[in-house]
Amino acid sequence: MQKILHNILRNLFISGILIVLVYVIFQIFALSNPQFGQTFIFKFFDVGAEGNLPTFFSVVLFLLLSAGAFVLGKFNENRNKIAWMFSSVLFLFLALDEFTQIHEQFTEMFQQLLNADGFLFFAWVIPYGIILILLAVLYIPFLIKLSRKIKTYIFLGAGIYVLGAIGFEMIGASLYQPGSPTGMYILVSGIEETFEMLGLLLALKGLVTVIDYRGK
């Protein structure tokens, strides 16, 4: 079972690398052939777009994280059970959010409410950022009790994911031009999505390592 989990994880890392590699090659080709940037195959691999292969890949990663947290919740009989089970529900919500773009519904609301512009133009980062801080306060005491190797994967994965999902999202917001995205915006958007996938993969590696430890 442990070998199967690690093989799946290795294949996911390879898949993520291939998706990003194809995206980079397509972007380079589109620089000299702008019409290619409007084709279906380009948009299908565009990590900065939604509803395509990179989106599906991220949804799968969230679902696997949800399943892994659920399994760890079943392993635990103490108060850690609640933390893992809540994590499972949280990852399930994030999978749904990634697929349906729930967070985008908050953008217009907070733009109007706070007159958000510049780095906060994609204003969904405001409520999600506040929720993130609250979750960090709640989870850090739980996570620091894990072994050094496991919490390194989880903290590093979470940090890289947040850097992409919120940090580079805010940078992209300051560069965004409706209707005609600039080359710099496309680059930042690509980095954002790449960081998100890498962060999820590292966090998943952490959960698989915990499951390995518990299964021994």
Secondary structure, 3 states (H helix, E strand, C coil): CHHHHHHHHHHHHHHHHHHHHHHHHHHHHHHHCHHHHHCHHHHHHCCCCCCCHHHHHHHHHHHHHHHHHHHHHHHCCCCHHHHHHHHHHHHHHHHHHHHHCHHHHHHHHHHHHHCCCHHHCCCCHHHHHHHHHHHHHHHHHHHCCCCHHHHHHHHHHHHHHHHHHHHHHHHHHHHCCCCCCCHHHHHHHHHHHHHHHHHHHHHHHHHHHHHHHHHC
